[in-house]
Amino acid sequence: MPYPYLGDSPRTYPQYLDADSGCTLTAEPGVAYLMIPAAGRHEMAVPPADGRWGPETDALNKALTALDALASAVSEDEAVAALNAAADAAMEAQAALGTADVSEPGVPPPPAAKTARNSKAAPAAGQGD
């Protein structure tokens, strides 16, 4: 399944291959890529979980087709069928989005919260006496 690259500048992913060319994946903004992990990297998620990839284009295309059918429906039955198809396609696209890390690129996650056991803070007054 091809995934659209949503980054704003080209980026090379040495741990992935462009499935069409067999070469290292170099993604260009606005282009969809069919990719596979490079040799020895079979544990890598597809697409990369860096927040720069959209859902696979098949799910998006289904949603757009269903919305077009809804816009051109001439009867209530056609509109209901198209609306149901659009809802199903939107849920599929949402599920595809949910598999990727959607954190902002370049922003590290917050540090883990400290607990009383690993905290170096002094105990509150009246505690630990």
Summary of the structure (lengths in Angstrom):
residues: 129
radius of gyration: 22.5
end to end distance: 62.1
largest distance: 78.1
contacts: 291
relative contact order: 0.14
helix: 29%
strand: 16%
